[in-house]
Amino acid sequence: MLSALVLFRYYSNMTAERLQLIKLLTSSVMPLGILTIVVLAVILFGITTATESAAVGAAGAFLLAFQARTLNWQRTKEAVFLTAKTTAMVCWLFIGSALFSAVFAILGGQALLEQWVLSLNLTPVQFMILSQAIIFLLGWPLEWTEIIIIFVPIFLPLLQHFDIDPVLWGVLVFVNLQAAFLSPPVAMSAFYLKGVAPAHVTINQIFAGMMPYMLIVILCMVIMYIWPAITLWLPEYLYG
């Protein structure tokens, strides 16, 4: 309600320049937002599987490109090539992670890690902080795919011992990775932005601008852990 009051006060002082900016922002962001909602809706309502919803998203992207008159053979070919490249990379990651997990388990690494964590006599809160801190540090040098496929399965067997909901823990991991991508010294998002920003924008300015958003992400994680129903109500409603 407080946010609604702030927005009402902001829009009550709407000028012609602000209105024009809102129109430009709406025309550029709204189509992508609608496409995202459609892709998620067809999954949540059981119309399609997650794989089939990707096809829905691709079809919607083609329609948006056609409507914007930016669709041509060169861009279509490039999109197909990049999709094949990304798919091949993810498949090799699955193969590598399966081999790593198998060798790690055969050599006793999983059991050794579990014994070490259990010997620390951690409380559930301490284990949550430790696991999320490790994920946060891994988010500096690694992409999210490597973390999810290789490192997350190491923690999963320990969740039952500490009586932590795996869905809650998994959502916290994804939110945590957002904070890791925003945090110096690596902060991959900052370097992505630097690649497209004007020359006069320095990396230190980008870091300074990202700090409030990183704090917001961390605050969201704390709120999600204190009140887990905020995170779990939708999965419980959909899947019981």
VOPAGU-2260 file (C-alpha; in pm, 1 decimal, decimal comma):
REM VOPAGU-2260
SITE   aa  ch    i         X         Y         Z
SITE  MET   A    0       0,0       0,0       0,0
SITE  LEU   A    1     291,7     232,4      72,5
SITE  SER   A    2     434,7     163,8    -273,5
SITE  ALA   A    3      93,3     231,5    -426,6
SITE  LEU   A    4      76,9     568,3    -249,2
SITE  VAL   A    5     425,1     660,1    -373,2
SITE  LEU   A    6     329,7     566,1    -729,9
SITE  PHE   A    7       5,4     762,7    -703,2
SITE  ARG   A    8     195,7    1071,6    -586,8
SITE  TYR   A    9     446,5    1027,3    -870,1
SITE  TYR   A   10     185,6     989,5   -1142,3
SITE  SER   A   11     -29,6    1271,5   -1003,6
SITE  ASN   A   12     253,7    1508,8   -1098,8
SITE  MET   A   13     283,6    1365,2   -1448,5
SITE  THR   A   14     418,6    1608,0   -1705,9
SITE  ALA   A   15     421,1    1578,5   -2084,2
SITE  GLU   A   16     786,8    1471,3   -2083,4
SITE  ARG   A   17     725,4    1204,3   -1819,4
SITE  LEU   A   18     420,2    1080,0   -2006,6
SITE  GLN   A   19     621,4    1047,9   -2328,2
SITE  LEU   A   20     889,7     854,3   -2139,6
SITE  ILE   A   21     626,9     620,3   -1994,0
SITE  LYS   A   22     485,1     560,2   -2342,1
SITE  LEU   A   23     829,1     473,4   -2482,1
SITE  LEU   A   24     904,4     246,0   -2188,1
SITE  THR   A   25     568,0      72,0   -2216,5
SITE  SER   A   26     597,3      16,8   -2591,4
SITE  SER   A   27     944,6    -135,8   -2553,3
SITE  VAL   A   28     899,7    -344,0   -2236,0
SITE  MET   A   29     533,0    -442,0   -2242,8
SITE  PRO   A   30     552,5    -689,4   -2536,5
SITE  LEU   A   31     838,9    -878,3   -2372,1
SITE  GLY   A   32     654,2    -876,6   -2040,4
SITE  ILE   A   33     339,8   -1017,8   -2200,2
SITE  LEU   A   34     544,8   -1287,3   -2374,8
SITE  THR   A   35     707,9   -1384,8   -2044,0
SITE  ILE   A   36     368,9   -1407,9   -1871,1
SITE  VAL   A   37     229,0   -1621,9   -2154,1
SITE  VAL   A   38     525,4   -1862,6   -2140,8
SITE  LEU   A   39     490,5   -1902,9   -1763,8
SITE  ALA   A   40     110,8   -1929,1   -1778,1
SITE  VAL   A   41     106,5   -2219,8   -2024,9
SITE  ILE   A   42     335,2   -2411,0   -1785,2
SITE  LEU   A   43     146,1   -2327,2   -1465,0
SITE  PHE   A   44    -192,5   -2416,4   -1612,1
SITE  GLY   A   45     -63,5   -2745,9   -1750,1
SITE  ILE   A   46    -119,4   -2654,1   -2113,7
SITE  THR   A   47     238,8   -2736,6   -2213,5
SITE  THR   A   48     550,4   -2884,3   -2060,1
SITE  ALA   A   49     855,0   -2669,5   -1987,5
SITE  THR   A   50    1014,1   -2781,5   -2314,9
SITE  GLU   A   51     702,5   -2705,9   -2517,9
SITE  SER   A   52     670,0   -2364,7   -2353,0
SITE  ALA   A   53    1012,0   -2279,8   -2496,8
SITE  ALA   A   54     861,5   -2333,1   -2840,5
SITE  VAL   A   55     577,4   -2098,6   -2743,1
SITE  GLY   A   56     833,2   -1837,9   -2639,9
SITE  ALA   A   57    1027,6   -1879,7   -2964,2
SITE  ALA   A   58     710,5   -1842,9   -3170,3
SITE  GLY   A   59     617,0   -1530,8   -2973,8
SITE  ALA   A   60     965,6   -1385,1   -3026,0
SITE  PHE   A   61     931,3   -1441,1   -3401,5
SITE  LEU   A   62     594,9   -1263,6   -3398,9
SITE  LEU   A   63     739,7    -968,5   -3204,9
SITE  ALA   A   64    1032,7    -943,9   -3446,5
SITE  PHE   A   65     792,1    -961,2   -3741,0
SITE  GLN   A   66     572,2    -692,7   -3588,6
SITE  ALA   A   67     877,9    -470,7   -3530,6
SITE  ARG   A   68     991,8    -535,7   -3889,0
SITE  THR   A   69    1333,7    -653,9   -3774,5
SITE  LEU   A   70    1294,2   -1016,3   -3884,5
SITE  ASN   A   71    1515,6   -1120,3   -4174,0
SITE  TRP   A   72    1702,4   -1428,4   -4291,6
SITE  GLN   A   73    2039,2   -1320,0   -4147,9
SITE  ARG   A   74    1903,7   -1269,7   -3795,3
SITE  THR   A   75    1701,9   -1591,0   -3812,9
SITE  LYS   A   76    2010,1   -1786,1   -3914,4
SITE  GLU   A   77    2214,0   -1625,5   -3636,4
SITE  ALA   A   78    1945,5   -1705,4   -3377,0
SITE  VAL   A   79    1933,5   -2069,6   -3485,9
SITE  PHE   A   80    2312,8   -2094,8   -3473,4
SITE  LEU   A   81    2332,7   -1941,3   -3124,6
SITE  THR   A   82    2054,8   -2171,3   -3002,6
SITE  ALA   A   83    2238,3   -2477,6   -3130,5
SITE  LYS   A   84    2561,8   -2352,4   -2974,2
SITE  THR   A   85    2400,0   -2294,5   -2634,7
SITE  THR   A   86    2221,1   -2630,0   -2645,7
SITE  ALA   A   87    2546,1   -2810,5   -2723,8
SITE  MET   A   88    2719,9   -2630,8   -2436,9
SITE  VAL   A   89    2446,9   -2726,6   -2187,9
SITE  CYS   A   90    2449,8   -3089,5   -2306,5
SITE  TRP   A   91    2826,9   -3109,9   -2256,2
SITE  LEU   A   92    2780,6   -2958,7   -1910,7
SITE  PHE   A   93    2531,6   -3233,2   -1826,6
SITE  ILE   A   94    2777,1   -3497,1   -1948,8
SITE  GLY   A   95    3064,6   -3343,1   -1753,9
SITE  SER   A   96    2857,8   -3301,6   -1437,6
SITE  ALA   A   97    2735,1   -3662,7   -1456,0
SITE  LEU   A   98    3093,5   -3787,1   -1487,0
SITE  PHE   A   99    3208,9   -3557,3   -1207,6
SITE  SER   A  100    2926,2   -3664,5    -975,0
SITE  ALA   A  101    2986,5   -4032,9   -1045,3
SITE  VAL   A  102    3361,4   -4014,4    -983,4
SITE  PHE   A  103    3308,4   -3789,9    -680,4
SITE  ALA   A  104    3066,2   -4041,7    -527,2
SITE  ILE   A  105    3275,4   -4350,8    -614,7
SITE  LEU   A  106    3584,3   -4200,1    -453,6
SITE  GLY   A  107    3385,6   -4121,0    -137,9
SITE  GLY   A  108    3383,8   -3747,1    -180,6
SITE  GLN   A  109    3009,9   -3710,9    -116,1
SITE  ALA   A  110    3025,1   -3917,2     204,0
SITE  LEU   A  111    3335,1   -3729,0     320,1
SITE  LEU   A  112    3166,3   -3394,9     262,2
SITE  GLU   A  113    2852,0   -3504,0     446,1
SITE  GLN   A  114    3057,0   -3627,0     743,2
SITE  TRP   A  115    3248,7   -3300,6     755,4
SITE  VAL   A  116    2934,5   -3086,3     750,4
SITE  LEU   A  117    2757,4   -3302,5    1007,7
SITE  SER   A  118    3063,0   -3295,9    1234,9
SITE  LEU   A  119    3032,3   -2917,7    1256,4
SITE  ASN   A  120    2701,9   -2957,8    1445,7
SITE  LEU   A  121    2545,6   -2673,0    1253,7
SITE  THR   A  122    2195,7   -2548,7    1311,8
SITE  PRO   A  123    1964,8   -2523,4    1009,5
SITE  VAL   A  124    2022,0   -2147,1     998,4
SITE  GLN   A  125    2400,0   -2189,7    1008,1
SITE  PHE   A  126    2388,9   -2453,7     734,5
SITE  MET   A  127    2169,9   -2229,2     521,6
SITE  ILE   A  128    2414,7   -1940,2     562,7
SITE  LEU   A  129    2715,2   -2164,5     488,8
SITE  SER   A  130    2563,5   -2319,3     175,7
SITE  GLN   A  131    2439,5   -1988,0      39,1
SITE  ALA   A  132    2777,8   -1823,2     109,2
SITE  ILE   A  133    2952,6   -2096,8     -91,7
SITE  ILE   A  134    2705,2   -2054,5    -378,8
SITE  PHE   A  135    2758,1   -1677,3    -361,6
SITE  LEU   A  136    3138,3   -1713,8    -392,2
SITE  LEU   A  137    3102,6   -1964,4    -676,2
SITE  GLY   A  138    2888,4   -1711,8    -860,9
SITE  TRP   A  139    3192,1   -1487,2    -908,3
SITE  PRO   A  140    3401,5   -1702,7   -1144,0
SITE  LEU   A  141    3137,7   -1947,8   -1274,0
SITE  GLU   A  142    2820,0   -1929,1   -1480,2
SITE  TRP   A  143    2492,1   -2039,6   -1325,8
SITE  THR   A  144    2479,9   -2356,8   -1534,4
SITE  GLU   A  145    2800,2   -2497,2   -1384,9
SITE  ILE   A  146    2683,8   -2414,2   -1032,0
SITE  ILE   A  147    2338,2   -2568,4   -1074,4
SITE  ILE   A  148    2455,2   -2883,6   -1250,2
SITE  ILE   A  149    2778,0   -2959,3   -1063,4
SITE  PHE   A  150    2773,9   -2801,4    -717,2
SITE  VAL   A  151    2407,4   -2790,0    -614,1
SITE  PRO   A  152    2370,5   -3174,2    -612,7
SITE  ILE   A  153    2644,6   -3186,6    -347,9
SITE  PHE   A  154    2423,1   -2997,0    -101,7
SITE  LEU   A  155    2091,8   -3166,2    -180,8
SITE  PRO   A  156    2144,3   -3483,2      32,2
SITE  LEU   A  157    2210,2   -3264,2     338,0
SITE  LEU   A  158    1881,1   -3075,1     319,6
SITE  GLN   A  159    1680,6   -3360,4     468,5
SITE  HIS   A  160    1912,2   -3381,2     771,7
SITE  PHE   A  161    1863,7   -3011,5     847,5
SITE  ASP   A  162    1489,8   -3027,4     769,8
SITE  ILE   A  163    1511,4   -2761,5     498,6
SITE  ASP   A  164    1254,8   -2755,5     220,8
SITE  PRO   A  165    1439,5   -2826,6    -107,3
SITE  VAL   A  166    1208,6   -2595,6    -303,9
SITE  LEU   A  167    1279,4   -2306,8     -66,1
SITE  TRP   A  168    1653,2   -2378,3     -76,0
SITE  GLY   A  169    1652,4   -2398,3    -455,1
SITE  VAL   A  170    1471,3   -2065,4    -494,2
SITE  LEU   A  171    1716,6   -1905,9    -252,3
SITE  VAL   A  172    2003,4   -2039,6    -464,8
SITE  PHE   A  173    1861,5   -1874,5    -776,7
SITE  VAL   A  174    1809,8   -1543,8    -596,9
SITE  ASN   A  175    2158,5   -1578,4    -447,2
SITE  LEU   A  176    2310,3   -1615,8    -793,0
SITE  GLN   A  177    2155,0   -1281,7    -888,6
SITE  ALA   A  178    2338,6   -1120,1    -597,3
SITE  ALA   A  179    2662,1   -1293,7    -698,0
SITE  PHE   A  180    2636,0   -1158,7   -1051,8
SITE  LEU   A  181    2601,2    -807,5    -907,8
SITE  SER   A  182    2883,6    -819,7    -653,5
SITE  PRO   A  183    3242,4    -704,2    -710,0
SITE  PRO   A  184    3516,9    -791,4    -782,8
SITE  VAL   A  185    3393,7   -1015,2   -1066,2
SITE  ALA   A  186    3027,4    -912,1   -1115,5
SITE  MET   A  187    2968,2   -1051,5   -1462,8
SITE  SER   A  188    2662,9    -829,5   -1506,6
SITE  ALA   A  189    2882,4    -521,5   -1463,9
SITE  PHE   A  190    3114,7    -628,5   -1743,1
SITE  TYR   A  191    2820,0    -715,8   -1967,5
SITE  LEU   A  192    2687,4    -364,4   -1908,0
SITE  LYS   A  193    3030,0    -209,4   -1961,3
SITE  GLY   A  194    3043,5    -373,5   -2304,8
SITE  VAL   A  195    2736,0    -180,6   -2422,9
SITE  ALA   A  196    2768,2     137,1   -2214,0
SITE  PRO   A  197    2909,1     464,7   -2351,0
SITE  ALA   A  198    3284,6     511,2   -2326,7
SITE  HIS   A  199    3264,2     775,0   -2051,0
SITE  VAL   A  200    3089,8     530,6   -1811,5
SITE  THR   A  201    3354,5     365,0   -1592,7
SITE  ILE   A  202    3338,4      23,1   -1432,8
SITE  ASN   A  203    3354,5     184,7   -1086,6
SITE  GLN   A  204    3043,8     388,0   -1166,0
SITE  ILE   A  205    2865,7      69,4   -1269,5
SITE  PHE   A  206    2972,6    -104,7    -946,9
SITE  ALA   A  207    2846,9     190,1    -741,7
SITE  GLY   A  208    2513,2     183,9    -921,2
SITE  MET   A  209    2472,2    -190,3    -867,6
SITE  MET   A  210    2525,5    -186,6    -489,9
SITE  PRO   A  211    2167,7     -87,6    -393,4
SITE  TYR   A  212    2026,2    -365,6    -610,3
SITE  MET   A  213    2257,4    -623,4    -453,0
SITE  LEU   A  214    2141,8    -515,2    -107,0
SITE  ILE   A  215    1781,1    -548,9    -222,1
SITE  VAL   A  216    1848,4    -904,4    -340,5
SITE  ILE   A  217    2010,3    -996,9      -8,2
SITE  LEU   A  218    1718,2    -842,8     181,5
SITE  CYS   A  219    1478,8   -1049,4     -31,2
SITE  MET   A  220    1669,0   -1365,9      64,2
SITE  VAL   A  221    1639,6   -1283,4     434,8
SITE  ILE   A  222    1265,6   -1216,9     401,0
SITE  MET   A  223    1216,9   -1540,2     203,5
SITE  TYR   A  224    1391,5   -1743,8     474,0
SITE  ILE   A  225    1207,7   -1579,4     766,1
SITE  TRP   A  226     868,1   -1614,4     594,5
SITE  PRO   A  227     902,5   -1919,9     365,5
SITE  ALA   A  228     531,2   -1914,9     281,9
SITE  ILE   A  229     604,8   -1620,1      50,7
SITE  THR   A  230     807,7   -1859,9    -164,5
SITE  LEU   A  231     619,1   -2185,5    -115,8
SITE  TRP   A  232     254,3   -2083,7    -148,2
SITE  LEU   A  233     246,1   -2108,1    -528,4
SITE  PRO   A  234     416,6   -2452,5    -556,2
SITE  GLU   A  235     195,2   -2583,2    -277,4
SITE  TYR   A  236    -114,0   -2445,3    -448,8
SITE  LEU   A  237     -21,6   -2593,9    -785,7
SITE  TYR   A  238     120,8   -2929,2    -677,2
SITE  GLY   A  239     -24,4   -2977,9    -330,5
